[in-house]
Structures are given as structure tokens and as C-alpha cells.
């Protein structure tokens, strides 16, 4: 899945950054499906 959909002007948020000491740095999946979002961009 792509992050940006320029045809529909949306941004998909389906990743989180490993910022805590207990997680390695880098992108990883969100904790649960409810954390995933699609937002409209203008």
C-alpha cells in the first residue's frame, strides 16, 4: 500500500516510528488496526 494517493488526495497512516528505547529505530506496523488512518490532503 502506498502512503500517498494523489488521485484521491489522501494520505494513509499505517506505520509508527520506533522511538522508545525498548524498540529499535525505524518504521514498524501500528499496534492495532484501529491505529491505521486515511486522511484527506488538499
C-alpha distances in whole Angstrom, upper triangle without the diagonal:
4,7,9,10,13,14,14,15,12,11,8,10,9,11,15,17,20,23,26,28,27,24,23,21,18,14,14,12,14,18,17,15,17,16,12,13,12,14,16,17,20
4,6,7,10,12,12,12,10,9,7,10,10,11,15,17,20,23,25,28,28,24,23,21,17,14,15,14,15,19,19,17,18,17,13,13,11,13,14,14,17
4,7,10,12,12,11,8,6,5,7,8,10,13,15,18,20,23,26,26,23,22,19,16,13,14,13,14,18,18,16,17,15,11,11,9,10,12,12,15
4,6,9,9,8,6,5,6,9,11,13,16,18,21,23,26,29,29,26,25,23,19,16,17,17,17,21,21,19,19,17,14,12,10,10,10,9,12
4,6,6,6,5,6,8,12,14,16,19,21,25,27,30,33,33,29,28,26,23,20,20,19,20,23,22,20,20,19,15,13,10,10,10,9,12
4,5,5,7,8,11,15,17,19,22,23,27,29,32,35,35,32,31,28,25,22,23,23,23,27,26,23,23,22,19,16,13,12,10,9,10
4,6,8,11,13,17,19,21,24,26,30,32,35,38,38,35,34,31,28,25,26,25,25,28,27,24,24,23,20,17,14,13,11,11,11
4,6,9,11,15,17,20,23,25,29,31,34,37,37,34,33,31,28,24,25,23,23,26,25,22,22,21,17,15,11,10,8,9,10
4,7,10,13,16,19,21,23,27,29,32,35,35,32,32,29,26,23,24,23,22,25,24,22,21,20,17,14,10,9,6,5,7
4,7,10,13,15,18,20,24,25,28,32,32,29,29,26,23,20,21,19,19,22,21,18,18,16,13,10,6,5,4,5,8
4,6,10,12,14,16,20,22,25,28,28,25,25,22,19,16,17,16,15,19,18,16,16,14,11,8,6,5,6,7,10
4,6,9,12,15,18,20,23,26,26,23,23,21,18,14,14,12,12,15,15,13,13,11,8,6,4,6,9,10,14
4,6,8,11,15,17,19,22,22,19,19,18,15,11,11,10,9,12,12,11,11,8,6,5,6,8,11,12,16
4,7,11,13,16,18,21,20,17,18,16,13,10,9,6,6,10,10,8,10,7,5,7,8,11,14,16,20
4,7,10,12,15,18,17,14,14,12,10,6,6,5,5,9,10,11,12,9,8,10,12,14,17,18,21
4,7,9,11,14,14,11,12,10,8,6,5,6,6,8,11,12,13,9,10,12,14,16,19,19,23
4,6,9,12,12,9,9,7,6,5,6,9,9,11,14,16,17,13,13,15,17,18,21,21,25
4,6,8,8,5,6,5,5,6,7,10,10,11,15,17,18,15,16,18,21,22,25,25,28
4,7,8,7,7,6,8,9,11,13,13,14,17,20,20,17,18,20,22,23,26,26,29
4,5,5,8,8,11,12,12,14,14,14,17,20,21,18,20,22,25,26,29,29,32
4,5,7,9,12,14,14,17,17,16,20,23,24,21,23,25,28,29,32,32,35
4,7,10,12,14,13,15,15,14,18,21,22,20,22,25,28,29,33,33,36
4,6,9,10,10,12,13,12,16,19,20,18,19,22,25,27,30,30,34
4,6,9,9,13,14,15,18,21,23,20,20,23,25,27,30,30,33
4,7,9,12,14,15,19,21,22,19,20,22,24,25,28,27,30
4,6,10,12,14,18,19,21,17,17,19,21,22,25,25,28
4,7,9,12,15,16,17,14,14,16,17,19,22,22,25
4,7,9,12,13,15,12,12,15,17,19,23,23,27
4,7,8,9,12,10,9,12,15,18,21,22,26
4,6,7,9,6,7,10,13,16,20,21,25
4,7,8,7,9,13,16,19,22,24,28
4,5,6,8,11,15,18,21,24,27
4,5,6,9,12,15,19,21,25
4,6,8,11,14,17,20,24
4,6,10,12,16,18,22
4,7,10,14,16,20
4,6,10,13,16
4,7,10,13
4,6,10
4,7
4
